[in-house]
Amino acid sequence: MDPNGILVFGGSGSPKLASKIAEYLGLPVGRSEVLRFSEGNLFVRILENVRGRRCYLVQSTAFPANDNFMELLFWIDALKRASAESVTVIMPYFSYAKGDKKDEPRVSIRARVCADAIEVAGADRVVTIDLHAPQIQGFFRIPVDDLYALPVLGKAIKSKKLQDLVVVSPDTGFVKQARRYATLLQCNLVIGDKERSGHDESAEILQIIGDVKDKNALIVDDFAISAGTLVEIANTLMQKGAKSVYAAITHGVFAPGTKERIDDSPITKLMVTDSIETQPTPMSNKVEIVSVAAYLGEAIRRIHNRESISVLFSNT
């Protein structure tokens, strides 16, 4: 890799992850700064020459979602106005991905609005992990690489050497991805049937489809905020005779109150990636962080060298 042709920057949402990615690539993190004024305005500044350089900006958009998203747009604009050759957005977690459809009268398709804003700001490419809905890629007119956390989380799960394992999808919407976990781990798939009646981040588990008696159950999902559904399905699995419950979640959003909820649950271990590092409260001791830095670093290396990144999906 030509060290004069690539720069990795980290926004306020992902400074640690950006540093780990740069370390994987054998590069320093690009110098920059963010100022926050008393009325809430953000001011970003690049502190080195980026003219003609291919820049990679690492920024998840959570806690606070709006500030980090606006900061992301300002970084893209600053880099383009400083004559960067290209700007690739490494957005491990896209907070507004949940707003992917107009399923009620008079509501915004928020993910589409954000996609338009990222494009207009000047991004040339977006790399993310486990979009809530893969079709969000179609909201963009620039390339979007939606990577899976499965290879990273799958390796962590295998290291536990769990016997009599079954993979549990918390709902029908995650069945396709859960089946990939089951295939990788060579075990059966169980499906939870849940119903969500409002916007309060809670859902009711109606039934468990499949046999979990005397099994070690592994719940897999793309994100958890309150962990209410995660804990409820864990309780249901134990009631159905499961020996133990583990969980693997791509994005640990973890709002206030989540730590206590997980602590009091029957979940033995909850594995999450480091796609989000700005959680407002401490994590439960049951949470195990699995880094995606090398995974994203390899994606950057391949994109920069104009190599295929399909190999990153080979284990999925």
Helices and strands as residue ranges (DSSP letters): E 6-10, H 15-25, E 32-36, E 42-46, E 54-58, H 65-81, E 86-91, G 95-98, H 110-121, E 125-129, G 134-139, E 144-147, H 150-158, E 165-169, G 172-174, H 175-185, E 188-195, E 204-209, E 216-224, H 228-239, E 244-252, H 258-263, E 267-273, E 287-290, H 293-304, G 310-313
